[in-house]
Amino acid sequence: MFTSIILAAGMGTRMKSEMPKVIHKVCGKELVRWVIDASLEAGADEAVAVIGHKADMVRPLIEDSARIAVQAEQLGTGHAVMQAGEYIRSANGCIVVLNGDIPLIKAETIKKAVEYHTALGNSATVITAELEDASGYGRIVRGSEGEVLRIVEQKDASEEEKKIREINSGMYVFDSDALAGALEKLAPNNAQGEYYLTDTLEILRGEGKRIGGYAIEDNDEIRGINNRVQLSEAEAIMQKRINERHMLSGVTIINPSSVFIGAEVEIGTDTVIASNVTLAGNTKIGSGCTVEMGCRIEDSVIGDNVSVLNSVILGSEIGEGTSVGPFAYVRPGCAVGRNVKIGDFVEIKNVRIDDGTKISHLTYLGDADIGRNVNFGCGTVTCNYDGKDKFRSVIGDNVFVGCNTNLVSPVNVGDGAYIAAGSTITDDIPDKNLAIARARQVNKNDWKGNKYNA
């Protein structure tokens, strides 16, 4: 059992952004949410996010998954942890201190660090890493039994200490009572007038308590995000993890380096994802689907055995066995049934389409309820907007709509109706009626206005 405290109050000036650093995104999820979710997945009883800079922008994004503490004035890492004092004092077990700009930390690593800390009976455990080049990092100086004696900053390190490759990641596990006591003794004894969390380790060691060090296995996990370059590097690492997870779960991804899959996306087995595909938001894709090159699917639910080719699907549901595209645009609010065809250059918006209907090409359908086994000819348009208001039309089952038909909403088309090509429908059509709404053809003989007859 443990409580996680995520430090997320900093400005992040090197991001050159109007947004707080911790709400920039990696694979569609905010940096701080990656850390919160990892700690909860590792078994945290609760997560506490310490926010400060532009807290009003951060709070709405995380308050559903974390407790909130506010650091109104940024006076160092120790001061930030102090703001979560009520949670530390009431914690039952360990406190894990994490940073809100380290999104690559894994739940498994947090869990192992807590287990290591508990097994050795440490009062504090520093999460460490070994780097080929440790320049700029605080070095971990260990004793003969592996305990951490001190953390030496680069500027204070001797030549021998500079050879140490094990560094401080800035993440820790504490006994809750030990941390609470050390924070009470913490003082800003430095030129900056700040409270440093690392000083709590010296306090605890001075009290004869054991300080341990848990070395992580994957150094990518401690990558902090300070600028857009590092954000891009973290995105690439996280995307590789996400894609590999899906492939190991039975999804085929062709050319994974070109495919973007968001953190929340779910994909069924035996689905094939081609190159240059984006799957974002809360998207769920069923089994046996084919998502061809150039597709974007966002916040949508795709049933089993669906084929999508060079198309965009946003905020919609697509039933099993349906085919979409090429070059179709499914706008938000659509609910498409099973075995439907949404063909090339078809745009639909806020429509409900029942099973077996075919919309093969060059058609716009907006704000409509469409029945089963309807066939739309090329060039059909629902005229759903009169310049002021939107109107909805209803089309029954087994309707045939001829090419170049305009349906001026609101109209109701009955079951089994047939609409002649070129019609503009402004009135309801009863069941099984043929509707013809076009002027009779008139041929003008010897038309002098025709330049070809001049």
C-alpha positions in Angstrom: 0.0 0.0 0.0 1.3 3.4 -0.9 0.3 7.0 -1.7 1.9 8.6 -4.7 2.8 12.4 -4.8 3.3 13.8 -8.2 5.2 17.1 -8.4 3.5 19.1 -11.2 3.7 22.8 -10.2 6.6 24.0 -12.3 6.4 26.6 -15.1 8.4 24.7 -17.7 9.8 27.9 -19.3 11.9 26.0 -21.8 8.8 24.6 -23.5 8.2 28.1 -24.8 4.4 27.6 -24.3 1.4 29.3 -22.8 0.4 26.0 -21.3 2.0 24.4 -18.2 4.6 21.8 -19.1 2.8 18.9 -17.5 -0.3 19.2 -19.7 1.6 18.8 -22.9 0.8 15.5 -24.4 2.6 12.3 -25.3 0.6 9.9 -27.5 -2.6 11.9 -26.8 -2.3 11.9 -23.0 -1.0 14.7 -20.7 2.5 14.1 -19.2 1.1 14.3 -15.7 -1.7 11.8 -16.4 0.9 9.3 -17.6 2.6 9.5 -14.2 -0.7 9.4 -12.2 -2.0 6.4 -14.2 1.3 4.6 -13.8 1.2 5.0 -10.0 -2.4 3.9 -9.8 -1.7 0.9 -12.0 1.3 0.0 -9.7 -1.1 -0.2 -6.7 -1.3 3.3 -5.2 -4.2 3.8 -2.8 -4.4 7.3 -4.1 -2.4 9.8 -6.2 -1.9 13.4 -5.1 -0.8 15.9 -7.7 0.9 19.0 -6.4 0.0 21.8 -8.9 0.9 25.4 -9.1 1.7 27.3 -12.3 -1.6 27.9 -14.1 -3.3 25.4 -11.8 -6.7 26.3 -13.3 -5.5 24.7 -16.6 -4.1 21.5 -14.9 -6.8 20.8 -12.3 -9.7 19.9 -14.7 -7.6 17.4 -16.6 -6.6 15.3 -13.5 -9.1 15.9 -10.7 -11.0 12.8 -11.7 -8.0 10.6 -11.0 -5.9 12.4 -8.4 -6.2 14.4 -5.2 -5.1 18.0 -5.6 -2.6 20.0 -3.5 -1.6 23.5 -4.5 1.9 25.0 -4.3 1.0 28.7 -4.8 4.7 29.8 -4.6 7.4 27.5 -6.1 10.0 27.2 -3.4 11.7 23.9 -4.3 10.9 20.2 -4.4 10.8 19.9 -0.6 8.3 22.7 -0.4 6.2 21.1 -3.1 6.0 17.8 -1.1 5.1 19.8 2.0 1.9 21.0 0.3 0.7 17.4 0.4 1.4 17.2 4.1 -2.2 16.1 5.1 -2.0 13.1 2.7 1.5 12.2 4.0 0.3 12.2 7.6 -2.8 10.2 6.9 -1.1 7.7 4.6 -1.0 4.0 5.5 2.3 2.7 4.2 4.8 4.3 1.9 5.0 7.6 0.0 6.2 7.5 -3.6 7.4 10.9 -4.9 7.3 11.2 -8.7 7.7 14.0 -11.2 4.9 15.1 -13.4 7.2 15.6 -16.4 8.5 12.0 -16.5 5.8 10.2 -18.5 7.9 7.1 -19.4 8.0 5.8 -15.9 6.4 2.3 -15.8 4.0 0.9 -13.3 6.1 -2.2 -12.9 9.1 -0.1 -12.0 7.2 1.8 -9.3 5.9 -1.4 -7.9 9.3 -3.0 -7.8 10.8 0.1 -6.1 8.1 -0.1 -3.3 8.7 -3.8 -2.9 12.5 -3.2 -2.6 12.0 -0.4 -0.1 9.7 -2.5 2.0 11.8 -5.7 1.9 14.9 -3.8 3.1 13.1 -1.8 5.8 14.4 1.5 4.4 13.2 4.8 5.7 13.9 6.2 2.2 14.8 4.7 -1.1 16.2 6.7 -4.0 15.2 5.5 -7.5 18.5 5.6 -9.4 19.8 4.8 -12.9 23.2 4.0 -14.4 24.2 6.2 -17.3 27.2 6.0 -19.7 27.5 9.7 -19.3 26.4 11.0 -15.9 27.5 14.6 -16.5 25.1 17.1 -14.8 23.4 14.6 -12.5 23.7 14.1 -8.8 25.8 11.0 -8.1 24.8 8.2 -5.7 27.5 7.4 -3.2 26.9 4.0 -1.6 28.3 2.4 1.5 29.8 -1.1 1.8 26.4 -2.7 2.3 24.8 -0.9 -0.6 23.1 1.8 1.4 23.0 5.3 0.0 25.4 7.5 2.0 24.8 10.7 0.1 23.9 12.3 -3.2 26.7 14.6 -4.5 25.8 17.2 -7.1 28.1 17.6 -10.1 29.5 20.9 -9.0 30.4 19.5 -5.5 31.8 16.1 -6.7 35.4 15.2 -6.4 37.2 13.8 -9.4 36.7 10.3 -8.0 33.0 10.9 -7.4 32.5 12.2 -10.9 33.5 8.8 -12.2 30.3 7.3 -10.6 27.7 6.4 -13.2 24.8 5.9 -10.9 22.6 9.0 -10.7 19.6 10.3 -8.8 16.4 10.2 -10.9 14.6 12.6 -8.7 12.1 10.0 -7.6 11.9 8.4 -4.2 10.1 6.0 -1.9 9.7 7.1 1.8 8.2 5.6 4.9 5.3 8.0 5.5 6.2 8.7 9.2 9.8 9.2 8.4 9.0 11.7 5.6 6.6 13.6 7.7 9.2 14.0 10.5 12.0 15.0 8.1 9.8 17.6 6.4 9.2 19.3 9.7 13.0 19.7 10.1 13.6 20.9 6.5 15.0 24.4 6.1 16.0 26.6 3.2 19.7 26.5 3.9 20.9 27.6 0.5 21.4 30.7 -1.6 18.1 30.2 -3.4 16.1 30.1 -0.2 14.4 26.9 -1.4 13.5 23.7 0.4 15.2 20.7 -1.3 13.7 17.2 -1.0 17.2 15.7 -1.1 17.9 17.3 2.3 15.4 15.0 3.9 17.8 12.1 3.1 20.5 13.8 5.1 18.1 14.4 8.0 17.0 10.8 8.0 20.6 9.5 7.8 21.6 11.8 10.6 18.9 10.1 12.7 20.5 6.7 12.0 17.9 5.6 9.5 18.7 3.5 6.5 18.6 5.0 3.0 18.5 2.6 0.0 18.9 2.9 -3.7 16.8 1.1 -6.3 18.4 1.0 -9.7 15.9 0.9 -12.6 16.5 -1.4 -15.6 15.4 0.9 -18.4 17.0 4.4 -18.4 14.4 5.8 -20.7 12.0 5.8 -17.8 13.8 8.7 -16.1 13.7 11.0 -19.2 12.4 14.3 -18.1 10.6 16.7 -20.6 12.0 20.2 -20.6 11.6 21.2 -24.2 9.9 20.2 -27.4 12.8 18.1 -28.6 12.6 16.0 -25.5 8.8 15.8 -25.9 9.3 14.4 -29.4 11.8 11.9 -28.2 9.5 10.7 -25.4 6.6 10.5 -27.9 8.7 8.2 -30.2 9.6 5.9 -27.2 6.0 5.8 -26.0 4.6 5.1 -29.4 7.0 2.2 -29.9 5.8 0.8 -26.6 2.1 1.2 -27.5 2.5 -0.3 -30.9 4.5 -3.3 -29.6 1.8 -3.9 -27.0 -0.8 -4.1 -29.6 1.3 -6.4 -31.9 2.0 -8.7 -29.0 -1.7 -8.9 -28.4 -2.5 -10.1 -31.9 -2.7 -6.9 -34.1 -0.7 -6.6 -37.3 0.9 -3.2 -37.8 2.5 -2.6 -41.2 5.4 -0.2 -40.9 4.9 0.6 -37.1 7.1 3.7 -37.2 4.5 5.5 -39.4 1.5 4.5 -37.3 0.2 6.7 -34.4 -2.0 4.9 -31.8 -3.2 6.9 -28.8 -2.8 5.8 -25.3 -6.5 4.9 -24.8 -7.1 3.0 -28.0 -8.2 -0.6 -28.0 -7.8 -3.0 -30.9 -9.0 -6.5 -31.4 -7.1 -9.5 -32.6 -6.3 -10.2 -36.3 -6.9 -6.5 -37.2 -4.4 -5.1 -39.7 -3.3 -1.5 -39.5 -1.5 -0.2 -42.6 1.0 2.6 -42.9 0.3 6.3 -42.1 -2.7 5.5 -39.9 -3.8 7.6 -36.9 -6.0 6.1 -34.2 -6.7 8.6 -31.5 -8.8 9.4 -28.5 -11.2 6.8 -27.0 -11.3 4.6 -30.1 -12.2 0.9 -30.0 -11.6 -1.2 -33.0 -12.9 -4.8 -33.2 -11.3 -8.0 -34.4 -10.6 -8.9 -38.0 -10.7 -5.3 -39.3 -8.6 -3.7 -42.0 -7.5 -0.1 -41.6 -5.8 0.9 -44.8 -3.2 3.5 -45.5 -4.0 7.2 -44.7 -6.9 6.7 -42.3 -7.7 8.8 -39.2 -10.1 7.3 -36.6 -10.8 9.3 -33.5 -13.2 8.8 -30.5 -15.1 6.1 -32.5 -16.2 2.5 -32.0 -15.5 0.2 -35.0 -17.2 -3.3 -35.0 -15.6 -6.6 -36.1 -14.6 -7.2 -39.7 -14.9 -3.6 -40.8 -12.8 -2.3 -43.7 -11.7 1.4 -43.7 -9.8 2.8 -46.7 -8.3 6.3 -46.9 -11.0 7.8 -44.8 -11.7 9.9 -41.7 -14.0 8.7 -38.9 -14.7 11.0 -36.0 -17.0 10.5 -32.9 -19.1 7.7 -34.5 -20.0 4.0 -34.4 -19.5 1.7 -37.3 -21.2 -1.8 -37.2 -19.6 -5.1 -38.1 -19.0 -6.0 -41.7 -19.3 -2.5 -42.9 -16.9 -1.0 -45.5 -15.9 2.7 -45.4 -14.1 4.6 -48.2 -12.0 5.3 -50.0 -12.0 9.0 -49.2 -15.1 9.0 -47.0 -15.7 11.5 -44.2 -17.7 10.2 -41.3 -18.4 13.2 -39.1 -19.4 13.1 -35.4 -22.7 11.7 -34.3 -23.1 8.9 -36.8 -24.3 5.4 -35.9 -23.8 3.0 -38.9 -25.3 -0.5 -38.8 -23.9 -3.8 -40.0 -22.9 -4.6 -43.6 -23.3 -1.1 -44.8 -21.3 0.5 -47.6 -20.0 4.0 -47.2 -18.3 4.5 -50.5 -15.9 6.9 -52.2 -16.3 10.6 -51.5 -19.3 10.1 -49.3 -19.8 12.5 -46.3 -22.2 11.7 -43.5 -23.0 13.7 -40.4 -25.2 12.9 -37.4 -27.1 10.1 -39.2 -28.4 6.8 -38.1 -28.1 4.1 -40.8 -29.6 0.7 -40.5 -28.1 -2.6 -41.7 -27.4 -3.4 -45.4 -27.8 0.2 -46.7 -25.5 1.3 -49.6 -24.2 4.8 -50.1 -21.7 4.1 -52.9 -20.3 7.4 -54.0 -20.4 11.2 -54.2 -23.2 11.7 -51.6 -23.8 13.9 -48.6 -26.2 12.8 -45.9 -26.7 14.9 -42.8 -29.2 14.8 -39.9 -31.2 11.8 -41.1 -32.6 8.4 -39.9 -32.1 5.8 -42.6 -33.6 2.4 -42.7 -32.4 -1.0 -43.9 -31.3 -2.0 -47.4 -31.6 1.5 -48.8 -29.7 2.3 -52.0 -28.5 5.8 -52.6 -27.6 6.8 -56.1 -24.6 9.0 -56.9 -24.9 12.6 -56.0 -27.7 12.4 -53.4 -27.8 15.3 -50.9 -29.9 15.9 -47.8 -30.6 19.6 -47.8 -30.7 19.8 -44.0 -30.0 23.5 -43.4 -32.1 26.5 -44.5 -29.6 29.1 -43.5 -30.9 29.4 -40.0 -31.9 26.0 -38.6 -31.0 22.3 -39.1 -33.8 19.8 -40.0 -33.9 16.0 -39.9 -35.3 13.6 -42.5 -36.5 10.0 -42.1 -36.0 7.4 -44.9 -37.7 4.0 -44.4 -36.5 0.5 -45.3 -35.9 -0.8 -48.9 -35.9 2.7 -50.4 -34.3 3.3 -53.8 -33.0 6.9 -54.2 -32.0 7.8 -57.8 -28.9 9.7 -58.7 -28.8 13.5 -58.1 -31.7 13.5 -55.7 -32.1 16.4 -53.3 -34.0 15.7 -50.1 -35.1 19.0 -48.7 -35.4 18.4 -45.0 -37.6 17.7 -43.2 -39.2 15.0 -45.3 -40.3 11.4 -44.6 -39.8 8.7 -47.2 -41.9 5.6 -46.7 -40.8 2.0 -46.9 -40.2 0.6 -50.4 -40.5 4.1 -52.0 -38.6 4.8 -55.3 -37.3 8.3 -56.1 -36.6 9.0 -59.8 -33.1 10.4 -60.7 -32.8 14.1 -60.7 -35.7 14.8 -58.3 -35.8 17.5 -55.6 -38.1 16.1 -52.9 -39.9 18.6 -50.7 -42.9 16.6 -49.6 -43.3 13.3 -47.8 -43.5 10.1 -49.9 -45.9 7.3 -48.8 -44.8 3.7 -48.7 -44.2 2.0 -52.0 -44.8 5.2 -54.1 -42.7 6.4 -57.0 -41.8 10.1 -56.6 -40.8 12.2 -59.6 -40.0 15.8 -58.9 -38.4 17.4 -61.9 -39.6 19.5 -64.8 -40.6 17.9 -68.1 -37.9 18.1 -70.7 -38.4 20.6 -73.4 -36.2 20.8 -76.6 -35.9 24.1 -78.4 -35.4 23.7 -82.1 -33.2 26.1 -84.0 -32.2 27.9 -80.7 -30.4 31.1 -81.9 -28.8 31.6 -78.5 -26.7 28.5 -79.0 -23.3 29.7 -80.2 -22.7 26.3 -81.9 -25.7 27.0 -84.2 -24.6 30.6 -85.1 
